[in-house]
Amino acid sequence: MRQEQHGTTGRRGTGTASTGPTGAGAVLAGYPEAADKASLRRTNLSVMLRHLRENGAQSRTHLAAATGLPKATVSVLVADLIERGLVREGAPDRAGAVGRPHRMVELDGRWICGVGAEIGPDHITVLALDLRGTVVHEDRRALDVPTLTPQAALREVADQVADCLSAVADLGMHAIGVTLVTQGSVDTASGTVAVATNFGWRDVRAVHELRARLGRHAPPVLVENDAESGALAEYLAAPSADVRELVYVTGGIGVGGASISGGKLIRGSEIGHMRLDRLDRPCACGRTGCWEVAVGLQAFLDAAAAPSDRVHDLSVDLADRLDDLLGRADAGEPRTLAALAALADDLALGLGILVDVLNPPRIVLGGYFAVFGRYLVNAAQRALDDRRITPAPGRVLVTASTLGLSNAARGGAHLALEGIFQDPSDVPVRPEPADEHAWSH
């Protein structure tokens, strides 16, 4: 995996929030360095908003203790964020309180959303999240992308994104950004998909194409790799704020990976091209023996069913095809079970190498691997346990994603929202809605 990571900065005792990443707040750009009063305020607003995303509702007293900011400063910052519609006051905190209970402060942002648009070899998934991470729109469509030109495929993406933007506008919401999520190597600065071997794409100006088709009134567009988006989604969905280290491995036609280390996203690579195929078969990348030839979706489908079987029909949504195969496995169908057993062996081989190199405490399986989690996780766990050299506390925990096949699109939506968490002061003060159910743009 490529060791390009996003760092964090901060100071204590200077009126800024305390140092160090507080989880997802450090996943992307980290906390900005304060140079003057304006940037100091932006820094502190950012830290406050990120802390609430990471830790849930807090009283002002708890916010002051957690961030190291004076209580008076916290009150001013919270009032600012409330004016912008980014946080709101919730129920009083009565737990263990003496005297008048404190009002809890929690993320709001129900009038704002980010959009993630994932394009895979056989589908497009578009998903919108509000600032609290709640899904407000989701649409998935089957599409045989490799048979289309990049321009034709991106036209399909644009149409689906336009439908999403219209739907969220009907809800009274404002979409602040769109992230195109794709396989392969991407240049986020230029908005280019450098190489996506499973699409047949090379040097595709994806952001330019998508912007042109969405029109000049569309929100800003970014591009990101699917494994990195998926890793971010898994990290933000982790049940414990203590989960700050993980490796995410996603299975589709290709196999990708990325990791979170110390609360920071470490950009991944096409780990599917490690030379691990026991049969040394040719890969779409032009080489032979790549891991994804053994554990990629096409290899599994070929092993599990005859070519004429409906699970190979690209006009049928992948979720339905995988659900069909899962039903066969649960019913004890021998060919499907044999394919899963072989997949588990080959998957464990690659995971063992990742553990040896990266030594993560947790590996999360995503993509189609997660669909068959109950057939893969235990087998992979046993294989890694057998390889373990360190004592029991050094055990690597293998889990399956619970976010479904839309997890990369979900990560893209989080990325589209990241600008708000980096600089909440960019969000204008929101006028009061005409009624509590209406949300202004």
DRENLUM-147636 format. One line per 10 residues: their letters; for each residue z, y, x of C-alpha. Coordinates in Angstrom, 1 decimal. Example, Ala and Ser with C-alpha at 12.3 -4.5 7.8 and 13.67 -1.06 7.14 Angstrom:
<rs>
as> 7.8:-4.5:12.3 ~ 7.1:-1.1:13.7
</rs>
This chain:
<rs>
mrqeqhgttg> 0.0:0.0:0.0 ~ -0.9:3.5:1.2 ~ 2.2:5.3:2.4 ~ 1.4:8.7:0.9 ~ 4.5:9.9:-0.9 ~ 5.8:13.0:-2.6 ~ 9.0:14.4:-1.1 ~ 11.9:16.5:-2.5 ~ 13.7:19.6:-1.3 ~ 16.8:21.4:-2.5
rrgtgtastg> 20.1:23.1:-1.3 ~ 23.7:23.2:-2.1 ~ 25.9:26.2:-2.3 ~ 23.1:28.7:-2.8 ~ 22.9:28.9:-6.6 ~ 20.2:26.2:-6.8 ~ 20.8:22.8:-8.2 ~ 22.1:20.1:-5.9 ~ 19.9:18.2:-3.4 ~ 18.3:14.9:-3.7
ptgagavlag> 16.0:13.3:-6.3 ~ 17.6:12.6:-9.6 ~ 15.2:9.8:-10.5 ~ 12.0:10.7:-12.2 ~ 12.4:14.4:-11.2 ~ 11.4:13.4:-7.7 ~ 8.6:11.1:-8.6 ~ 5.9:13.7:-8.3 ~ 6.2:17.1:-6.6 ~ 10.0:17.2:-6.2
ypeaadkasl> 12.1:20.3:-6.5 ~ 10.5:23.5:-5.3 ~ 12.1:25.5:-2.5 ~ 13.6:28.8:-3.7 ~ 12.3:31.9:-1.9 ~ 13.2:34.7:-4.3 ~ 15.0:35.2:-7.6 ~ 11.9:34.3:-9.7 ~ 11.3:31.1:-7.8 ~ 15.0:30.4:-7.8
rrtnlsvmlr> 15.0:30.6:-11.6 ~ 12.0:28.3:-11.8 ~ 13.7:25.8:-9.5 ~ 16.8:25.8:-11.6 ~ 14.9:25.5:-14.9 ~ 13.0:22.6:-13.4 ~ 16.1:20.8:-12.2 ~ 17.8:21.3:-15.6 ~ 14.9:19.9:-17.6 ~ 14.4:17.0:-15.2
hlrengaqsr> 18.1:16.1:-15.4 ~ 18.0:16.0:-19.2 ~ 14.9:13.8:-19.1 ~ 16.6:11.4:-16.6 ~ 20.1:11.3:-18.1 ~ 19.8:12.1:-21.8 ~ 21.8:14.5:-23.8 ~ 24.6:16.4:-21.8 ~ 27.1:19.1:-22.5 ~ 26.8:22.3:-20.6
thlaaatglp> 29.9:21.4:-18.7 ~ 28.4:18.1:-17.6 ~ 25.2:19.8:-16.6 ~ 27.1:22.2:-14.4 ~ 29.0:19.4:-12.8 ~ 25.9:17.3:-12.3 ~ 23.7:20.0:-10.8 ~ 26.3:22.0:-8.9 ~ 25.3:25.2:-10.8 ~ 27.9:27.7:-12.2
katvsvlvad> 28.7:27.2:-15.9 ~ 27.5:30.7:-16.6 ~ 24.1:30.0:-14.9 ~ 23.8:26.8:-16.8 ~ 24.3:28.6:-20.1 ~ 21.6:31.2:-19.3 ~ 19.2:28.5:-18.3 ~ 19.8:26.4:-21.4 ~ 19.3:29.5:-23.6 ~ 16.0:30.1:-21.8
lierglvreg> 14.8:26.5:-22.3 ~ 15.9:26.6:-26.0 ~ 13.8:29.8:-26.5 ~ 10.8:28.0:-25.1 ~ 11.3:25.0:-27.4 ~ 11.9:22.6:-24.5 ~ 15.5:21.7:-25.3 ~ 17.8:22.0:-28.3 ~ 21.4:21.7:-29.2 ~ 22.4:18.4:-30.6
apdragavgr> 25.6:16.9:-32.0 ~ 29.0:17.9:-30.6 ~ 30.4:15.8:-27.8 ~ 33.7:14.4:-29.3 ~ 34.2:11.6:-26.9 ~ 37.6:12.1:-25.1 ~ 37.5:15.8:-25.9 ~ 40.6:17.9:-26.1 ~ 40.2:21.1:-28.2 ~ 36.9:22.3:-29.5
phrmveldgr> 34.1:19.8:-28.7 ~ 31.1:20.9:-26.6 ~ 27.6:21.0:-28.1 ~ 25.3:18.5:-26.5 ~ 22.0:19.7:-25.0 ~ 18.9:17.4:-25.2 ~ 15.2:17.5:-24.6 ~ 13.1:18.8:-27.5 ~ 9.5:19.7:-26.9 ~ 8.3:18.2:-30.1
wicgvgaeig> 5.5:20.8:-30.3 ~ 4.1:19.8:-26.9 ~ 2.3:16.6:-25.8 ~ 0.4:15.1:-22.9 ~ -2.5:12.8:-23.2 ~ -3.3:9.7:-21.1 ~ -6.8:8.2:-21.3 ~ -7.1:4.9:-19.5 ~ -10.6:3.4:-18.9 ~ -10.7:-0.2:-17.9
pdhitvlald> -13.6:-2.7:-17.5 ~ -13.2:-3.8:-21.1 ~ -11.4:-1.0:-23.0 ~ -10.4:2.6:-23.4 ~ -6.9:3.4:-24.4 ~ -5.8:7.0:-25.3 ~ -2.2:7.8:-25.9 ~ -0.2:11.0:-26.5 ~ 3.5:11.6:-25.7 ~ 5.7:14.4:-26.6
lrgtvvhedr> 8.1:15.9:-24.1 ~ 10.8:13.3:-25.0 ~ 8.4:10.4:-24.3 ~ 7.8:9.6:-27.9 ~ 4.3:8.2:-28.7 ~ 2.7:10.5:-31.3 ~ -0.8:9.0:-31.1 ~ -2.4:5.9:-29.8 ~ -5.9:4.4:-30.0 ~ -7.4:1.4:-28.2
raldvptltp> -11.0:0.4:-28.3 ~ -13.0:-2.5:-26.7 ~ -15.8:-1.3:-24.4 ~ -17.9:-3.2:-21.9 ~ -17.7:-0.5:-19.2 ~ -19.7:-2.1:-16.4 ~ -22.8:-2.3:-18.6 ~ -22.8:1.5:-19.0 ~ -23.6:4.3:-16.6 ~ -20.5:6.4:-15.6
qaalrevadq> -21.8:9.3:-17.7 ~ -22.1:7.1:-20.8 ~ -18.7:5.5:-20.3 ~ -17.1:9.0:-19.8 ~ -18.8:10.2:-23.0 ~ -17.0:7.4:-24.9 ~ -13.7:8.5:-23.3 ~ -14.4:12.1:-24.2 ~ -15.1:11.2:-27.9 ~ -11.8:9.2:-28.1
vadclsavad> -9.8:12.0:-26.4 ~ -11.3:14.5:-28.7 ~ -10.2:12.4:-31.7 ~ -6.7:12.4:-30.2 ~ -6.6:16.2:-29.6 ~ -7.6:16.7:-33.2 ~ -5.0:14.3:-34.4 ~ -2.1:15.9:-32.5 ~ -3.4:19.4:-33.6 ~ -3.1:18.2:-37.2
lgmhaigvtl> 0.6:17.4:-36.4 ~ 1.1:21.0:-35.3 ~ 1.3:20.0:-31.6 ~ -0.2:21.5:-28.5 ~ -1.7:19.2:-25.9 ~ -1.1:20.7:-22.5 ~ -3.1:18.3:-20.4 ~ -5.2:15.1:-20.2 ~ -5.0:12.5:-17.4 ~ -7.9:10.1:-17.0
vtqgsvdtas> -6.5:6.9:-15.7 ~ -8.9:4.5:-13.9 ~ -9.0:1.6:-11.5 ~ -10.0:1.9:-7.9 ~ -9.6:4.7:-5.3 ~ -9.4:8.2:-6.7 ~ -9.3:11.6:-5.1 ~ -6.9:13.6:-7.3 ~ -7.8:16.9:-5.6 ~ -11.5:16.8:-6.3
gtvavatnfg> -11.2:14.8:-9.6 ~ -13.4:12.1:-8.2 ~ -13.4:8.3:-8.6 ~ -14.3:7.4:-5.0 ~ -14.7:3.6:-5.6 ~ -14.1:1.4:-8.6 ~ -15.7:-1.9:-7.8 ~ -15.1:-3.5:-11.1 ~ -17.0:-0.7:-12.9 ~ -19.7:-0.3:-10.2
wrdvravhel> -18.6:3.3:-9.8 ~ -18.9:5.3:-6.5 ~ -18.2:9.0:-6.0 ~ -18.1:9.7:-9.7 ~ -17.1:13.3:-10.6 ~ -15.0:12.0:-13.4 ~ -12.9:15.1:-14.1 ~ -16.0:17.3:-14.1 ~ -17.8:15.0:-16.5 ~ -14.9:14.8:-18.9
rarlgrhapp> -14.2:18.5:-18.9 ~ -17.8:19.2:-19.6 ~ -17.8:16.9:-22.6 ~ -14.5:18.1:-24.0 ~ -15.6:21.7:-23.9 ~ -14.0:24.9:-22.5 ~ -11.1:25.0:-25.0 ~ -9.8:21.6:-23.9 ~ -6.6:21.3:-21.9 ~ -6.7:20.7:-18.1
vlvendaesg> -7.9:17.3:-17.0 ~ -6.6:15.2:-14.0 ~ -7.5:11.8:-12.7 ~ -5.1:9.1:-11.4 ~ -5.1:5.5:-10.4 ~ -4.0:3.0:-13.1 ~ -1.4:1.3:-10.9 ~ 0.3:4.5:-10.0 ~ 0.3:5.7:-13.6 ~ 1.8:2.3:-14.6
alaeylaaps> 4.5:2.5:-11.9 ~ 5.5:5.9:-13.2 ~ 5.7:4.7:-16.8 ~ 7.8:1.7:-15.8 ~ 10.2:3.9:-13.8 ~ 10.7:6.4:-16.6 ~ 11.2:3.6:-19.1 ~ 13.8:1.8:-16.9 ~ 17.0:1.1:-18.9 ~ 19.2:2.4:-16.1
advrelvyvt> 19.1:5.6:-14.1 ~ 20.1:3.5:-11.1 ~ 16.7:1.8:-11.0 ~ 15.1:4.0:-8.3 ~ 13.3:1.3:-6.3 ~ 10.6:-1.0:-7.7 ~ 7.1:-2.4:-7.0 ~ 4.7:-2.5:-9.9 ~ 1.9:-5.1:-9.9 ~ -0.7:-4.9:-12.7
ggigvggasi> -3.2:-7.5:-13.6 ~ -6.6:-6.9:-15.2 ~ -10.1:-7.6:-14.0 ~ -8.7:-6.1:-10.8 ~ -5.2:-6.2:-9.4 ~ -3.4:-3.0:-8.4 ~ 0.0:-2.0:-7.2 ~ 2.2:1.0:-6.5 ~ 5.9:1.5:-5.8 ~ 8.8:3.8:-6.4
sggklirgse> 11.1:4.2:-3.4 ~ 14.1:6.5:-3.4 ~ 13.0:7.9:-6.7 ~ 9.6:8.9:-5.3 ~ 6.1:7.5:-6.1 ~ 4.4:5.9:-3.2 ~ 0.7:5.8:-3.8 ~ -0.7:2.3:-3.9 ~ -3.9:0.7:-3.1 ~ -6.1:-2.2:-4.3
ighmrldrld> -3.6:-4.8:-3.3 ~ -5.9:-7.3:-5.1 ~ -8.1:-7.3:-2.0 ~ -5.5:-9.0:0.2 ~ -7.2:-12.2:1.5 ~ -5.2:-14.8:-0.5 ~ -7.7:-16.8:-2.5 ~ -7.3:-20.4:-1.4 ~ -11.0:-21.1:-2.2 ~ -12.3:-18.0:-0.4
rpcacgrtgc> -14.6:-17.1:-3.3 ~ -16.8:-13.9:-3.3 ~ -15.3:-10.8:-4.7 ~ -17.0:-7.8:-6.4 ~ -15.9:-5.7:-3.4 ~ -18.4:-7.6:-1.2 ~ -15.8:-9.6:0.7 ~ -14.5:-13.1:0.1 ~ -11.0:-14.5:-0.6 ~ -9.5:-11.5:-2.3
wevavglqaf> -6.3:-12.1:-4.3 ~ -7.8:-10.8:-7.5 ~ -10.4:-13.5:-7.4 ~ -7.5:-16.0:-7.9 ~ -5.2:-14.0:-10.2 ~ -7.5:-11.4:-11.8 ~ -8.1:-11.6:-15.6 ~ -11.6:-13.1:-15.3 ~ -10.3:-15.9:-13.1 ~ -7.6:-16.7:-15.6
ldaaaapsdr> -10.0:-16.6:-18.6 ~ -12.5:-18.9:-16.8 ~ -9.7:-21.4:-16.1 ~ -8.2:-21.2:-19.6 ~ -11.3:-21.5:-21.8 ~ -15.0:-22.5:-21.9 ~ -17.6:-19.7:-21.5 ~ -18.5:-19.9:-25.2 ~ -14.9:-19.4:-26.3 ~ -14.1:-16.1:-28.1
vhdlsvdlad> -11.6:-15.1:-25.4 ~ -14.7:-14.2:-23.3 ~ -16.2:-12.0:-26.0 ~ -15.9:-8.4:-24.7 ~ -16.5:-7.0:-28.2 ~ -13.1:-8.4:-29.2 ~ -10.2:-6.3:-28.1 ~ -8.4:-7.7:-25.0 ~ -5.0:-7.6:-26.8 ~ -6.4:-9.9:-29.5
rlddllgrad> -7.9:-12.3:-27.0 ~ -4.7:-12.5:-24.9 ~ -2.7:-13.0:-28.0 ~ -5.0:-15.9:-28.9 ~ -4.4:-17.5:-25.5 ~ -0.6:-16.9:-25.7 ~ -0.6:-18.8:-29.0 ~ -2.4:-21.7:-27.5 ~ 0.1:-21.8:-24.6 ~ 3.0:-21.7:-27.0
ageprtlaal> 1.4:-24.6:-29.0 ~ 1.2:-26.6:-25.8 ~ -2.6:-26.6:-25.3 ~ -3.1:-28.3:-21.9 ~ -6.0:-26.2:-20.5 ~ -4.2:-22.9:-21.1 ~ -0.9:-24.3:-19.7 ~ -2.8:-25.5:-16.6 ~ -4.4:-22.1:-16.1 ~ -1.0:-20.4:-16.4
aaladdlalg> 0.6:-22.8:-13.9 ~ -2.2:-22.2:-11.3 ~ -1.9:-18.4:-12.0 ~ 1.9:-18.5:-11.4 ~ 1.4:-20.3:-8.0 ~ -1.3:-17.8:-6.8 ~ 0.7:-14.8:-8.1 ~ 3.8:-15.9:-6.3 ~ 1.9:-16.2:-3.1 ~ 0.9:-12.5:-3.1
lgilvdvlnp> 4.3:-11.3:-4.4 ~ 6.0:-13.1:-1.5 ~ 3.9:-11.0:0.9 ~ 4.8:-7.8:-0.9 ~ 8.5:-8.7:-0.7 ~ 8.3:-9.5:3.0 ~ 6.6:-6.1:3.7 ~ 8.3:-3.8:1.2 ~ 11.6:-5.6:0.4 ~ 12.0:-4.0:-3.1
privlggyfa> 15.0:-4.9:-5.3 ~ 12.7:-5.2:-8.3 ~ 9.1:-6.3:-9.1 ~ 7.6:-5.4:-12.5 ~ 4.6:-7.3:-13.7 ~ 2.2:-5.3:-15.9 ~ -1.2:-5.6:-17.5 ~ -2.1:-9.1:-18.6 ~ 0.6:-10.6:-16.4 ~ 3.2:-9.1:-18.7
vfgrylvnaa> 1.6:-10.7:-21.8 ~ 2.3:-14.1:-20.3 ~ 5.6:-13.0:-18.8 ~ 7.6:-16.0:-20.1 ~ 5.2:-18.3:-18.3 ~ 5.0:-16.3:-15.0 ~ 8.3:-14.5:-14.4 ~ 10.6:-17.5:-13.9 ~ 8.0:-19.3:-11.8 ~ 7.6:-16.2:-9.6
qralddrrit> 11.3:-15.7:-9.4 ~ 11.9:-19.3:-8.2 ~ 9.2:-19.0:-5.6 ~ 10.7:-15.7:-4.2 ~ 14.2:-17.1:-4.3 ~ 13.1:-20.1:-2.3 ~ 11.7:-17.8:0.3 ~ 14.8:-15.6:0.5 ~ 16.4:-15.4:3.9 ~ 19.1:-12.9:3.1
papgrvlvta> 22.2:-13.9:1.0 ~ 22.3:-13.8:-2.8 ~ 22.8:-10.0:-3.1 ~ 19.4:-9.5:-1.5 ~ 17.6:-11.2:-4.3 ~ 14.5:-9.6:-5.6 ~ 14.4:-9.4:-9.4 ~ 11.1:-10.1:-11.1 ~ 10.6:-8.7:-14.6 ~ 7.7:-8.2:-17.0
stlglsnaar> 6.8:-4.8:-18.4 ~ 7.8:-4.2:-22.0 ~ 5.4:-1.3:-22.5 ~ 2.4:-3.4:-23.4 ~ -1.2:-3.0:-22.4 ~ -1.0:0.8:-22.9 ~ 1.5:1.4:-20.1 ~ -1.0:3.0:-17.7 ~ -2.2:5.4:-20.4 ~ 1.5:6.2:-21.1
ggahlalegi> 2.0:7.0:-17.4 ~ -1.1:9.3:-17.6 ~ 0.5:11.1:-20.5 ~ 3.7:11.6:-18.5 ~ 1.6:13.0:-15.6 ~ -0.1:15.4:-18.0 ~ 3.4:16.7:-18.9 ~ 4.6:17.0:-15.4 ~ 3.6:20.6:-15.0 ~ 6.2:21.6:-17.5
fqdpsdvpvr> 8.9:19.7:-15.6 ~ 7.8:21.4:-12.4 ~ 7.8:24.9:-13.8 ~ 9.2:25.3:-17.3 ~ 8.8:29.1:-17.0 ~ 5.0:28.6:-17.5 ~ 5.8:27.7:-21.2 ~ 5.8:30.8:-23.3 ~ 8.7:31.5:-25.7 ~ 7.9:29.6:-28.9
pepadehaws> 8.0:31.6:-32.1 ~ 10.2:30.1:-34.8 ~ 8.2:27.8:-37.1 ~ 7.8:28.7:-40.8 ~ 9.9:25.6:-41.6 ~ 11.8:23.0:-39.6 ~ 8.9:20.5:-40.0 ~ 6.2:22.8:-38.7 ~ 5.6:23.1:-35.0 ~ 3.7:26.1:-33.6
h> 1.1:25.8:-30.9
</rs>
